[in-house]
Amino acid sequence: MSHPKRKTRRDFLKVSVLSASVLSTGALSAFSSQEKRPLVVSTWRNTDANNAAWNVLSKNGRALDAVEQGARVPEANPKDTSVGYGGLPDREGLVTLDACIMDEKSNCGSVAFVQGYKHPISIARAVMEKTPHVMLVGKGAEQFAAAQGFKKEKLLTKESEKAWKEWLKKSEYKPYHNPGQHDTIGILAQDADGNLCGACTTSGMAFKMHGRVGDSPIIGAGLYVDGEVGAATATGVGEEMIRIAGSHTIVELMRHGRSPQQACEEAIKRLIEKRGEEKAKELSVAFLALNIKGKVGAYSTNDVFEYTLTTPDQMHSVIRSESYF
Ligand code: SD4
């Protein structure tokens, strides 16, 4: 995609040198409200994903490429049982994947209920860039992926199959309380030019009903980006994020002046109000937000959520989020 206002590496270095000299004189005013760029933040302990994104951002690359490259890391990791290859299957033993991506100009692409392709995030990007549509699901998405040259692969690993067989013994269908069983990646980045982009990818809730789609591929629920305002992403029980259009809600709250932290807290509180505290205690839901000034916020229902932040000063720090309960 063309990018008319892209700065050259030399411009980037100039800005870096300028900011260093401004900092050294103590005259902070020009940068006081803007955190240093570029930066990337992702849900959970995703240091390898941030590293891949950072490889793009630190070379003055585009945030869109950074979030895609970041998301591809857990998608390819068989040990990550919530995303891509190695993801835990549905009740039928089938691995079905959901993903979406959104750029600073509100271009977006999404795929849901896709089987046999390791990198749904890249298929979602192809939907965004090569079709007049936003979302393709199931067989249609798979046909499109094949036509685009994506390679069909088996995604169920021996370990995930074993876990499914173990689950089958009781077949206890409890999609609401499995905080240990998820770490979907939502990844938000701001590049040196200030562009905000985001991506989200998952294999969904473990042992879900066949055909179930969560929040992660739904623009506005699992991810939302407004290039003028900020970006938000979510992880946890997707049904809850969809109910309050969580990521869009957070971006709208930021538009009306809330900080990313306040916006995430307000969205979680709204969700808890709707469910009642008793029920909400069982729901593991977390939001992560980034505003146009590079400020980050996070909040979750229960005390399990952490996120990974990478800035020029802070390489891949894993930070524990505050929570309601
Ligand atoms: C879903 N939100 O499909 C996803 C699950 C998740 O870490 O976040 N897992 O509902």
py3Dmol code that shows the C-alpha trace and the ligand (Angstrom):
import py3Dmol

protein = """\
ATOM      1  CA  MET A   1       0.000   0.000   0.000  1.00  0.00           C
ATOM      2  CA  SER A   2       1.328   3.463  -0.797  1.00  0.00           C
ATOM      3  CA  HIS A   3       2.301   5.628   2.092  1.00  0.00           C
ATOM      4  CA  PRO A   4       2.693   9.219   0.950  1.00  0.00           C
ATOM      5  CA  LYS A   5       3.908  10.788   4.179  1.00  0.00           C
ATOM      6  CA  ARG A   6       6.447   8.128   5.059  1.00  0.00           C
ATOM      7  CA  LYS A   7       9.611   9.629   6.551  1.00  0.00           C
ATOM      8  CA  THR A   8      12.988   8.492   5.411  1.00  0.00           C
ATOM      9  CA  ARG A   9      15.406   6.813   7.818  1.00  0.00           C
ATOM     10  CA  ARG A  10      17.404  10.029   7.781  1.00  0.00           C
ATOM     11  CA  ASP A  11      14.312  11.995   8.932  1.00  0.00           C
ATOM     12  CA  PHE A  12      13.799   9.414  11.650  1.00  0.00           C
ATOM     13  CA  LEU A  13      17.358   9.806  12.864  1.00  0.00           C
ATOM     14  CA  LYS A  14      17.002  13.584  12.752  1.00  0.00           C
ATOM     15  CA  VAL A  15      13.946  13.382  14.994  1.00  0.00           C
ATOM     16  CA  SER A  16      15.793  11.035  17.360  1.00  0.00           C
ATOM     17  CA  VAL A  17      18.777  13.369  17.572  1.00  0.00           C
ATOM     18  CA  LEU A  18      16.494  16.348  18.049  1.00  0.00           C
ATOM     19  CA  SER A  19      14.554  14.651  20.822  1.00  0.00           C
ATOM     20  CA  ALA A  20      17.801  13.651  22.504  1.00  0.00           C
ATOM     21  CA  SER A  21      19.046  17.248  22.452  1.00  0.00           C
ATOM     22  CA  VAL A  22      15.692  18.581  23.646  1.00  0.00           C
ATOM     23  CA  LEU A  23      15.803  16.118  26.520  1.00  0.00           C
ATOM     24  CA  SER A  24      19.376  17.002  27.370  1.00  0.00           C
ATOM     25  CA  THR A  25      18.558  20.730  27.637  1.00  0.00           C
ATOM     26  CA  GLY A  26      15.612  19.885  29.819  1.00  0.00           C
ATOM     27  CA  ALA A  27      13.262  21.732  27.456  1.00  0.00           C
ATOM     28  CA  LEU A  28      10.639  19.028  27.357  1.00  0.00           C
ATOM     29  CA  SER A  29       7.667  21.015  26.206  1.00  0.00           C
ATOM     30  CA  ALA A  30       7.614  19.884  22.569  1.00  0.00           C
ATOM     31  CA  PHE A  31       7.535  16.206  23.592  1.00  0.00           C
ATOM     32  CA  SER A  32       5.931  16.365  26.981  1.00  0.00           C
ATOM     33  CA  SER A  33       2.638  14.810  26.008  1.00  0.00           C
ATOM     34  CA  GLN A  34       4.019  12.295  23.523  1.00  0.00           C
ATOM     35  CA  GLU A  35       5.666   9.098  24.691  1.00  0.00           C
ATOM     36  CA  LYS A  36       8.681   8.112  22.648  1.00  0.00           C
ATOM     37  CA  ARG A  37       8.036   6.416  19.335  1.00  0.00           C
ATOM     38  CA  PRO A  38       7.926   3.836  17.986  1.00  0.00           C
ATOM     39  CA  LEU A  39       6.238   1.519  20.413  1.00  0.00           C
ATOM     40  CA  VAL A  40       4.428  -1.795  20.480  1.00  0.00           C
ATOM     41  CA  VAL A  41       2.258  -3.370  23.140  1.00  0.00           C
ATOM     42  CA  SER A  42       0.678  -6.812  23.150  1.00  0.00           C
ATOM     43  CA  THR A  43      -1.526  -8.913  25.377  1.00  0.00           C
ATOM     44  CA  TRP A  44       0.079 -11.444  27.716  1.00  0.00           C
ATOM     45  CA  ARG A  45       3.737 -12.413  27.878  1.00  0.00           C
ATOM     46  CA  ASN A  46       4.433 -12.043  24.183  1.00  0.00           C
ATOM     47  CA  THR A  47       8.057 -10.885  24.168  1.00  0.00           C
ATOM     48  CA  ASP A  48       8.936 -12.796  20.992  1.00  0.00           C
ATOM     49  CA  ALA A  49       6.008 -11.207  19.191  1.00  0.00           C
ATOM     50  CA  ASN A  50       7.052  -7.744  20.346  1.00  0.00           C
ATOM     51  CA  ASN A  51      10.567  -8.503  19.233  1.00  0.00           C
ATOM     52  CA  ALA A  52       9.361  -9.345  15.708  1.00  0.00           C
ATOM     53  CA  ALA A  53       7.282  -6.162  15.642  1.00  0.00           C
ATOM     54  CA  TRP A  54      10.226  -4.168  16.966  1.00  0.00           C
ATOM     55  CA  ASN A  55      12.423  -5.461  14.159  1.00  0.00           C
ATOM     56  CA  VAL A  56      10.058  -3.695  11.776  1.00  0.00           C
ATOM     57  CA  LEU A  57       9.470  -0.546  13.841  1.00  0.00           C
ATOM     58  CA  SER A  58      13.105   0.076  14.739  1.00  0.00           C
ATOM     59  CA  LYS A  59      13.966   0.187  11.021  1.00  0.00           C
ATOM     60  CA  ASN A  60      11.364   2.911  10.549  1.00  0.00           C
ATOM     61  CA  GLY A  61       8.896   0.329   9.226  1.00  0.00           C
ATOM     62  CA  ARG A  62       5.168   0.698   9.158  1.00  0.00           C
ATOM     63  CA  ALA A  63       2.993  -0.180  12.182  1.00  0.00           C
ATOM     64  CA  LEU A  64       0.822  -2.373   9.972  1.00  0.00           C
ATOM     65  CA  ASP A  65       3.764  -4.596   9.049  1.00  0.00           C
ATOM     66  CA  ALA A  66       4.876  -4.618  12.671  1.00  0.00           C
ATOM     67  CA  VAL A  67       1.571  -5.901  14.057  1.00  0.00           C
ATOM     68  CA  GLU A  68       1.280  -8.531  11.336  1.00  0.00           C
ATOM     69  CA  GLN A  69       4.816  -9.778  11.928  1.00  0.00           C
ATOM     70  CA  GLY A  70       4.216  -9.769  15.689  1.00  0.00           C
ATOM     71  CA  ALA A  71       0.988 -11.759  15.411  1.00  0.00           C
ATOM     72  CA  ARG A  72       2.638 -14.349  13.179  1.00  0.00           C
ATOM     73  CA  VAL A  73       5.021 -15.362  15.985  1.00  0.00           C
ATOM     74  CA  PRO A  74       2.511 -17.052  18.343  1.00  0.00           C
ATOM     75  CA  GLU A  75       0.569 -18.263  15.281  1.00  0.00           C
ATOM     76  CA  ALA A  76       3.617 -20.325  14.303  1.00  0.00           C
ATOM     77  CA  ASN A  77       4.454 -21.495  17.829  1.00  0.00           C
ATOM     78  CA  PRO A  78       3.105 -25.001  18.537  1.00  0.00           C
ATOM     79  CA  LYS A  79       3.531 -24.423  22.278  1.00  0.00           C
ATOM     80  CA  ASP A  80       1.065 -21.548  22.266  1.00  0.00           C
ATOM     81  CA  THR A  81      -2.226 -23.379  22.627  1.00  0.00           C
ATOM     82  CA  SER A  82      -4.484 -20.350  22.106  1.00  0.00           C
ATOM     83  CA  VAL A  83      -3.273 -19.199  18.705  1.00  0.00           C
ATOM     84  CA  GLY A  84      -2.595 -20.703  15.275  1.00  0.00           C
ATOM     85  CA  TYR A  85      -0.562 -23.897  14.975  1.00  0.00           C
ATOM     86  CA  GLY A  86      -0.952 -25.919  18.173  1.00  0.00           C
ATOM     87  CA  GLY A  87      -4.156 -24.085  19.148  1.00  0.00           C
ATOM     88  CA  LEU A  88      -6.552 -26.198  21.199  1.00  0.00           C
ATOM     89  CA  PRO A  89      -9.348 -27.531  19.005  1.00  0.00           C
ATOM     90  CA  ASP A  90     -13.115 -27.241  19.290  1.00  0.00           C
ATOM     91  CA  ARG A  91     -15.374 -29.974  20.711  1.00  0.00           C
ATOM     92  CA  GLU A  92     -15.047 -31.943  17.456  1.00  0.00           C
ATOM     93  CA  GLY A  93     -11.255 -31.901  17.600  1.00  0.00           C
ATOM     94  CA  LEU A  94     -10.933 -29.285  14.836  1.00  0.00           C
ATOM     95  CA  VAL A  95      -8.671 -26.249  15.109  1.00  0.00           C
ATOM     96  CA  THR A  96     -10.583 -23.196  13.859  1.00  0.00           C
ATOM     97  CA  LEU A  97      -8.904 -19.796  13.776  1.00  0.00           C
ATOM     98  CA  ASP A  98     -10.047 -16.171  13.921  1.00  0.00           C
ATOM     99  CA  ALA A  99      -8.050 -12.999  13.233  1.00  0.00           C
ATOM    100  CA  CYS A 100      -8.347  -9.376  12.213  1.00  0.00           C
ATOM    101  CA  ILE A 101      -6.152  -6.404  11.387  1.00  0.00           C
ATOM    102  CA  MET A 102      -6.806  -2.661  11.153  1.00  0.00           C
ATOM    103  CA  ASP A 103      -4.733   0.301  10.023  1.00  0.00           C
ATOM    104  CA  GLU A 104      -4.542   3.992  10.818  1.00  0.00           C
ATOM    105  CA  LYS A 105      -6.985   4.871   8.032  1.00  0.00           C
ATOM    106  CA  SER A 106      -9.671   2.457   9.249  1.00  0.00           C
ATOM    107  CA  ASN A 107      -8.917  -0.082   6.552  1.00  0.00           C
ATOM    108  CA  CYS A 108      -9.607  -3.474   8.043  1.00  0.00           C
ATOM    109  CA  GLY A 109      -9.691  -7.162   7.218  1.00  0.00           C
ATOM    110  CA  SER A 110     -10.862 -10.213   9.081  1.00  0.00           C
ATOM    111  CA  VAL A 111     -11.244 -13.969   8.828  1.00  0.00           C
ATOM    112  CA  ALA A 112     -13.170 -16.302  11.106  1.00  0.00           C
ATOM    113  CA  PHE A 113     -13.703 -20.032  11.484  1.00  0.00           C
ATOM    114  CA  VAL A 114     -10.746 -20.810   9.223  1.00  0.00           C
ATOM    115  CA  GLN A 115      -9.235 -24.290   9.215  1.00  0.00           C
ATOM    116  CA  GLY A 116      -5.888 -25.497   7.862  1.00  0.00           C
ATOM    117  CA  TYR A 117      -3.985 -22.217   7.619  1.00  0.00           C
ATOM    118  CA  LYS A 118      -1.363 -21.281  10.168  1.00  0.00           C
ATOM    119  CA  HIS A 119      -1.402 -17.528   9.605  1.00  0.00           C
ATOM    120  CA  PRO A 120      -4.951 -16.179   9.649  1.00  0.00           C
ATOM    121  CA  ILE A 121      -3.569 -12.694  10.355  1.00  0.00           C
ATOM    122  CA  SER A 122      -1.933 -12.606   6.935  1.00  0.00           C
ATOM    123  CA  ILE A 123      -5.123 -13.885   5.297  1.00  0.00           C
ATOM    124  CA  ALA A 124      -7.006 -11.099   7.119  1.00  0.00           C
ATOM    125  CA  ARG A 125      -4.525  -8.582   5.744  1.00  0.00           C
ATOM    126  CA  ALA A 126      -5.039  -9.981   2.246  1.00  0.00           C
ATOM    127  CA  VAL A 127      -8.826  -9.624   2.687  1.00  0.00           C
ATOM    128  CA  MET A 128      -8.210  -5.990   3.629  1.00  0.00           C
ATOM    129  CA  GLU A 129      -5.858  -5.224   0.761  1.00  0.00           C
ATOM    130  CA  LYS A 130      -7.088  -7.424  -2.063  1.00  0.00           C
ATOM    131  CA  THR A 131     -10.868  -7.640  -1.752  1.00  0.00           C
ATOM    132  CA  PRO A 132     -13.677  -5.096  -1.490  1.00  0.00           C
ATOM    133  CA  HIS A 133     -14.770  -6.844   1.744  1.00  0.00           C
ATOM    134  CA  VAL A 134     -13.869  -6.744   5.416  1.00  0.00           C
ATOM    135  CA  MET A 135     -14.652 -10.266   6.581  1.00  0.00           C
ATOM    136  CA  LEU A 136     -14.514 -13.763   5.104  1.00  0.00           C
ATOM    137  CA  VAL A 137     -15.453 -16.865   7.072  1.00  0.00           C
ATOM    138  CA  GLY A 138     -15.123 -20.645   6.889  1.00  0.00           C
ATOM    139  CA  LYS A 139     -14.864 -22.289   3.483  1.00  0.00           C
ATOM    140  CA  GLY A 140     -14.946 -18.952   1.664  1.00  0.00           C
ATOM    141  CA  ALA A 141     -11.984 -17.689   3.658  1.00  0.00           C
ATOM    142  CA  GLU A 142     -10.131 -20.963   3.015  1.00  0.00           C
ATOM    143  CA  GLN A 143     -10.825 -20.760  -0.734  1.00  0.00           C
ATOM    144  CA  PHE A 144      -9.544 -17.197  -0.736  1.00  0.00           C
ATOM    145  CA  ALA A 145      -6.426 -18.228   1.208  1.00  0.00           C
ATOM    146  CA  ALA A 146      -5.704 -21.027  -1.286  1.00  0.00           C
ATOM    147  CA  ALA A 147      -6.181 -18.644  -4.214  1.00  0.00           C
ATOM    148  CA  GLN A 148      -3.739 -16.221  -2.582  1.00  0.00           C
ATOM    149  CA  GLY A 149      -1.125 -18.959  -2.348  1.00  0.00           C
ATOM    150  CA  PHE A 150      -1.261 -19.606   1.416  1.00  0.00           C
ATOM    151  CA  LYS A 151      -0.107 -23.110   2.249  1.00  0.00           C
ATOM    152  CA  LYS A 152      -2.602 -25.592   3.718  1.00  0.00           C
ATOM    153  CA  GLU A 153      -1.255 -27.296   6.851  1.00  0.00           C
ATOM    154  CA  LYS A 154      -2.318 -29.576   9.656  1.00  0.00           C
ATOM    155  CA  LEU A 155      -2.648 -27.452  12.779  1.00  0.00           C
ATOM    156  CA  LEU A 156      -3.571 -29.990  15.439  1.00  0.00           C
ATOM    157  CA  THR A 157      -0.402 -30.967  17.286  1.00  0.00           C
ATOM    158  CA  LYS A 158      -0.022 -34.215  19.223  1.00  0.00           C
ATOM    159  CA  GLU A 159      -0.108 -32.265  22.507  1.00  0.00           C
ATOM    160  CA  SER A 160      -3.315 -30.419  21.615  1.00  0.00           C
ATOM    161  CA  GLU A 161      -4.931 -33.627  20.421  1.00  0.00           C
ATOM    162  CA  LYS A 162      -3.989 -35.261  23.720  1.00  0.00           C
ATOM    163  CA  ALA A 163      -5.506 -32.374  25.678  1.00  0.00           C
ATOM    164  CA  TRP A 164      -8.696 -32.655  23.633  1.00  0.00           C
ATOM    165  CA  LYS A 165      -8.929 -36.414  24.246  1.00  0.00           C
ATOM    166  CA  GLU A 166      -8.460 -35.782  27.927  1.00  0.00           C
ATOM    167  CA  TRP A 167     -11.225 -33.167  27.815  1.00  0.00           C
ATOM    168  CA  LEU A 168     -13.494 -35.621  25.971  1.00  0.00           C
ATOM    169  CA  LYS A 169     -13.454 -37.962  28.968  1.00  0.00           C
ATOM    170  CA  LYS A 170     -15.675 -35.557  30.867  1.00  0.00           C
ATOM    171  CA  SER A 171     -16.754 -33.347  27.964  1.00  0.00           C
ATOM    172  CA  GLU A 172     -17.544 -30.690  30.478  1.00  0.00           C
ATOM    173  CA  TYR A 173     -18.564 -27.655  28.473  1.00  0.00           C
ATOM    174  CA  LYS A 174     -17.509 -24.673  30.527  1.00  0.00           C
ATOM    175  CA  PRO A 175     -16.480 -21.894  28.201  1.00  0.00           C
ATOM    176  CA  TYR A 176     -16.864 -19.263  30.899  1.00  0.00           C
ATOM    177  CA  HIS A 177     -14.162 -20.045  33.353  1.00  0.00           C
ATOM    178  CA  ASN A 178     -10.824 -21.035  31.947  1.00  0.00           C
ATOM    179  CA  PRO A 179      -8.385 -18.278  32.800  1.00  0.00           C
ATOM    180  CA  GLY A 180      -5.456 -20.636  32.434  1.00  0.00           C
ATOM    181  CA  GLN A 181      -6.448 -21.663  28.949  1.00  0.00           C
ATOM    182  CA  HIS A 182      -6.011 -18.517  26.966  1.00  0.00           C
ATOM    183  CA  ASP A 183      -3.487 -16.136  25.679  1.00  0.00           C
ATOM    184  CA  THR A 184      -4.804 -14.744  22.462  1.00  0.00           C
ATOM    185  CA  ILE A 185      -2.584 -12.055  21.089  1.00  0.00           C
ATOM    186  CA  GLY A 186      -3.884  -8.549  20.515  1.00  0.00           C
ATOM    187  CA  ILE A 187      -1.047  -6.304  19.385  1.00  0.00           C
ATOM    188  CA  LEU A 188      -1.070  -2.525  18.943  1.00  0.00           C
ATOM    189  CA  ALA A 189       1.741  -0.439  17.502  1.00  0.00           C
ATOM    190  CA  GLN A 190       2.614   3.142  16.730  1.00  0.00           C
ATOM    191  CA  ASP A 191       5.356   3.691  14.197  1.00  0.00           C
ATOM    192  CA  ALA A 192       7.868   6.536  14.008  1.00  0.00           C
ATOM    193  CA  ASP A 193       5.457   8.477  11.796  1.00  0.00           C
ATOM    194  CA  GLY A 194       2.768   8.230  14.470  1.00  0.00           C
ATOM    195  CA  ASN A 195       0.552   5.739  12.612  1.00  0.00           C
ATOM    196  CA  LEU A 196      -1.463   3.426  14.832  1.00  0.00           C
ATOM    197  CA  CYS A 197      -2.348  -0.116  13.752  1.00  0.00           C
ATOM    198  CA  GLY A 198      -3.536  -3.275  15.450  1.00  0.00           C
ATOM    199  CA  ALA A 199      -3.948  -7.017  14.973  1.00  0.00           C
ATOM    200  CA  CYS A 200      -5.642  -9.784  16.914  1.00  0.00           C
ATOM    201  CA  THR A 201      -5.397 -13.546  16.373  1.00  0.00           C
ATOM    202  CA  THR A 202      -6.682 -16.608  18.235  1.00  0.00           C
ATOM    203  CA  SER A 203      -7.833 -20.199  18.100  1.00  0.00           C
ATOM    204  CA  GLY A 204     -10.686 -19.090  20.348  1.00  0.00           C
ATOM    205  CA  MET A 205     -11.960 -20.701  23.510  1.00  0.00           C
ATOM    206  CA  ALA A 206     -10.648 -24.222  24.003  1.00  0.00           C
ATOM    207  CA  PHE A 207     -13.156 -26.971  23.163  1.00  0.00           C
ATOM    208  CA  LYS A 208     -15.732 -24.438  21.964  1.00  0.00           C
ATOM    209  CA  MET A 209     -18.821 -25.484  19.999  1.00  0.00           C
ATOM    210  CA  HIS A 210     -18.021 -26.130  16.352  1.00  0.00           C
ATOM    211  CA  GLY A 211     -18.675 -22.921  14.444  1.00  0.00           C
ATOM    212  CA  ARG A 212     -18.328 -20.663  17.471  1.00  0.00           C
ATOM    213  CA  VAL A 213     -16.641 -17.332  16.718  1.00  0.00           C
ATOM    214  CA  GLY A 214     -15.479 -15.008  19.487  1.00  0.00           C
ATOM    215  CA  ASP A 215     -14.585 -11.345  19.618  1.00  0.00           C
ATOM    216  CA  SER A 216     -11.080 -11.576  18.148  1.00  0.00           C
ATOM    217  CA  PRO A 217     -11.973 -11.307  14.431  1.00  0.00           C
ATOM    218  CA  ILE A 218     -14.789  -8.806  15.028  1.00  0.00           C
ATOM    219  CA  ILE A 219     -13.797  -5.231  14.315  1.00  0.00           C
ATOM    220  CA  GLY A 220     -14.978  -3.183  17.294  1.00  0.00           C
ATOM    221  CA  ALA A 221     -15.061  -6.124  19.716  1.00  0.00           C
ATOM    222  CA  GLY A 222     -11.597  -7.765  19.791  1.00  0.00           C
ATOM    223  CA  LEU A 223      -9.836  -4.875  18.056  1.00  0.00           C
ATOM    224  CA  TYR A 224     -10.473  -1.305  17.027  1.00  0.00           C
ATOM    225  CA  VAL A 225      -8.198   1.417  15.716  1.00  0.00           C
ATOM    226  CA  ASP A 226      -8.925   5.047  14.996  1.00  0.00           C
ATOM    227  CA  GLY A 227      -5.775   6.628  13.617  1.00  0.00           C
ATOM    228  CA  GLU A 228      -6.757  10.034  15.049  1.00  0.00           C
ATOM    229  CA  VAL A 229      -7.554   8.782  18.553  1.00  0.00           C
ATOM    230  CA  GLY A 230      -6.161   5.439  19.642  1.00  0.00           C
ATOM    231  CA  ALA A 231      -6.466   1.678  19.504  1.00  0.00           C
ATOM    232  CA  ALA A 232      -7.748  -1.081  21.759  1.00  0.00           C
ATOM    233  CA  THR A 233      -7.737  -4.859  21.835  1.00  0.00           C
ATOM    234  CA  ALA A 234      -9.155  -7.571  24.061  1.00  0.00           C
ATOM    235  CA  THR A 235      -8.549 -11.053  25.381  1.00  0.00           C
ATOM    236  CA  GLY A 236     -10.657 -13.446  27.399  1.00  0.00           C
ATOM    237  CA  VAL A 237     -14.247 -14.612  27.059  1.00  0.00           C
ATOM    238  CA  GLY A 238     -15.138 -13.166  23.671  1.00  0.00           C
ATOM    239  CA  GLU A 239     -18.883 -13.241  24.153  1.00  0.00           C
ATOM    240  CA  GLU A 240     -18.482 -10.535  26.803  1.00  0.00           C
ATOM    241  CA  MET A 241     -16.459  -8.190  24.591  1.00  0.00           C
ATOM    242  CA  ILE A 242     -18.956  -8.571  21.764  1.00  0.00           C
ATOM    243  CA  ARG A 243     -21.822  -7.688  24.119  1.00  0.00           C
ATOM    244  CA  ILE A 244     -20.368  -4.231  24.805  1.00  0.00           C
ATOM    245  CA  ALA A 245     -18.427  -3.773  21.509  1.00  0.00           C
ATOM    246  CA  GLY A 246     -15.502  -3.481  23.909  1.00  0.00           C
ATOM    247  CA  SER A 247     -12.607  -2.239  21.794  1.00  0.00           C
ATOM    248  CA  HIS A 248     -14.739   0.321  19.971  1.00  0.00           C
ATOM    249  CA  THR A 249     -16.185   1.471  23.285  1.00  0.00           C
ATOM    250  CA  ILE A 250     -12.675   2.099  24.608  1.00  0.00           C
ATOM    251  CA  VAL A 251     -11.616   4.088  21.554  1.00  0.00           C
ATOM    252  CA  GLU A 252     -14.792   6.184  21.816  1.00  0.00           C
ATOM    253  CA  LEU A 253     -14.102   6.835  25.494  1.00  0.00           C
ATOM    254  CA  MET A 254     -10.588   7.985  24.580  1.00  0.00           C
ATOM    255  CA  ARG A 255     -12.072  10.210  21.881  1.00  0.00           C
ATOM    256  CA  HIS A 256     -14.110  11.877  24.620  1.00  0.00           C
ATOM    257  CA  GLY A 257     -11.058  12.565  26.729  1.00  0.00           C
ATOM    258  CA  ARG A 258     -10.471   9.466  28.843  1.00  0.00           C
ATOM    259  CA  SER A 259      -6.924   8.210  29.198  1.00  0.00           C
ATOM    260  CA  PRO A 260      -6.312   4.647  27.915  1.00  0.00           C
ATOM    261  CA  GLN A 261      -6.310   3.459  31.535  1.00  0.00           C
ATOM    262  CA  GLN A 262      -9.599   5.181  32.403  1.00  0.00           C
ATOM    263  CA  ALA A 263     -11.182   3.887  29.190  1.00  0.00           C
ATOM    264  CA  CYS A 264     -10.204   0.264  29.886  1.00  0.00           C
ATOM    265  CA  GLU A 265     -11.495   0.526  33.466  1.00  0.00           C
ATOM    266  CA  GLU A 266     -14.784   2.020  32.333  1.00  0.00           C
ATOM    267  CA  ALA A 267     -15.317  -0.757  29.751  1.00  0.00           C
ATOM    268  CA  ILE A 268     -14.617  -3.496  32.316  1.00  0.00           C
ATOM    269  CA  LYS A 269     -16.949  -1.827  34.820  1.00  0.00           C
ATOM    270  CA  ARG A 270     -19.690  -1.580  32.215  1.00  0.00           C
ATOM    271  CA  LEU A 271     -19.320  -5.264  31.464  1.00  0.00           C
ATOM    272  CA  ILE A 272     -19.444  -6.126  35.163  1.00  0.00           C
ATOM    273  CA  GLU A 273     -22.492  -3.923  35.709  1.00  0.00           C
ATOM    274  CA  LYS A 274     -24.335  -5.700  32.914  1.00  0.00           C
ATOM    275  CA  ARG A 275     -23.458  -9.152  34.240  1.00  0.00           C
ATOM    276  CA  GLY A 276     -23.601  -8.490  37.941  1.00  0.00           C
ATOM    277  CA  GLU A 277     -20.563  -9.036  40.155  1.00  0.00           C
ATOM    278  CA  GLU A 278     -21.452 -12.620  41.016  1.00  0.00           C
ATOM    279  CA  LYS A 279     -21.435 -13.816  37.411  1.00  0.00           C
ATOM    280  CA  ALA A 280     -18.640 -11.463  36.323  1.00  0.00           C
ATOM    281  CA  LYS A 281     -16.273 -12.999  38.875  1.00  0.00           C
ATOM    282  CA  GLU A 282     -16.204 -16.097  36.703  1.00  0.00           C
ATOM    283  CA  LEU A 283     -15.387 -14.173  33.549  1.00  0.00           C
ATOM    284  CA  SER A 284     -11.828 -13.605  32.530  1.00  0.00           C
ATOM    285  CA  VAL A 285     -11.782 -10.494  30.330  1.00  0.00           C
ATOM    286  CA  ALA A 286      -9.010  -7.971  29.728  1.00  0.00           C
ATOM    287  CA  PHE A 287      -8.560  -4.858  27.626  1.00  0.00           C
ATOM    288  CA  LEU A 288      -5.386  -3.158  26.429  1.00  0.00           C
ATOM    289  CA  ALA A 289      -5.378   0.343  24.918  1.00  0.00           C
ATOM    290  CA  LEU A 290      -2.961   2.790  23.350  1.00  0.00           C
ATOM    291  CA  ASN A 291      -3.747   6.388  22.507  1.00  0.00           C
ATOM    292  CA  ILE A 292      -2.349   8.563  19.762  1.00  0.00           C
ATOM    293  CA  LYS A 293       0.109  10.084  22.248  1.00  0.00           C
ATOM    294  CA  GLY A 294       1.608   6.679  22.922  1.00  0.00           C
ATOM    295  CA  LYS A 295       0.079   6.254  26.388  1.00  0.00           C
ATOM    296  CA  VAL A 296      -0.887   2.707  27.329  1.00  0.00           C
ATOM    297  CA  GLY A 297      -3.649   1.434  29.616  1.00  0.00           C
ATOM    298  CA  ALA A 298      -4.856  -2.014  30.661  1.00  0.00           C
ATOM    299  CA  TYR A 299      -7.494  -3.456  32.965  1.00  0.00           C
ATOM    300  CA  SER A 300      -9.046  -6.850  33.548  1.00  0.00           C
ATOM    301  CA  THR A 301     -11.837  -8.494  35.492  1.00  0.00           C
ATOM    302  CA  ASN A 302      -9.655 -10.911  37.470  1.00  0.00           C
ATOM    303  CA  ASP A 303      -6.051 -10.752  38.543  1.00  0.00           C
ATOM    304  CA  VAL A 304      -4.405 -12.762  35.765  1.00  0.00           C
ATOM    305  CA  PHE A 305      -3.700 -10.344  32.983  1.00  0.00           C
ATOM    306  CA  GLU A 306      -0.303  -9.087  31.918  1.00  0.00           C
ATOM    307  CA  TYR A 307       0.910  -7.346  28.799  1.00  0.00           C
ATOM    308  CA  THR A 308       4.215  -6.744  27.050  1.00  0.00           C
ATOM    309  CA  LEU A 309       5.412  -3.236  26.237  1.00  0.00           C
ATOM    310  CA  THR A 310       8.317  -2.269  24.017  1.00  0.00           C
ATOM    311  CA  THR A 311       9.504   1.324  23.630  1.00  0.00           C
ATOM    312  CA  PRO A 312      12.890   2.800  22.737  1.00  0.00           C
ATOM    313  CA  ASP A 313      13.655   2.885  26.489  1.00  0.00           C
ATOM    314  CA  GLN A 314      11.966  -0.292  27.578  1.00  0.00           C
ATOM    315  CA  MET A 315      12.683  -3.515  25.723  1.00  0.00           C
ATOM    316  CA  HIS A 316       9.872  -6.034  26.089  1.00  0.00           C
ATOM    317  CA  SER A 317       8.750  -5.323  29.653  1.00  0.00           C
ATOM    318  CA  VAL A 318       6.046  -7.624  30.959  1.00  0.00           C
ATOM    319  CA  ILE A 319       3.649  -5.579  33.086  1.00  0.00           C
ATOM    320  CA  ARG A 320       0.939  -6.859  35.392  1.00  0.00           C
ATOM    321  CA  SER A 321      -2.431  -5.217  34.766  1.00  0.00           C
ATOM    322  CA  GLU A 322      -4.660  -3.973  37.546  1.00  0.00           C
ATOM    323  CA  SER A 323      -7.974  -5.748  37.857  1.00  0.00           C
ATOM    324  CA  TYR A 324     -11.466  -5.228  39.256  1.00  0.00           C
ATOM    325  CA  PHE A 325     -11.515  -8.371  41.403  1.00  0.00           C
TER     326      PHE A 325
END
"""
ligand_1 = """\
10
SD4
C -12.226 -15.690 22.091
N -11.141 -13.778 23.006
O -12.263 -16.416 21.109
C -10.905 -15.091 22.485
C -10.260 -16.017 23.452
C -9.045 -15.483 24.119
O -7.016 -15.903 25.028
O -8.815 -14.335 24.301
N -8.174 -16.337 24.495
O -13.202 -15.458 22.784
"""
view = py3Dmol.view(width=600, height=400)
view.addModel(protein, "pdb")
view.setStyle({"model": 0}, {"cartoon": {"style": "trace"}})
view.addModel(ligand_1, "xyz")
view.setStyle({"model": 1}, {"stick": {}})
view.zoomTo()
view.show()
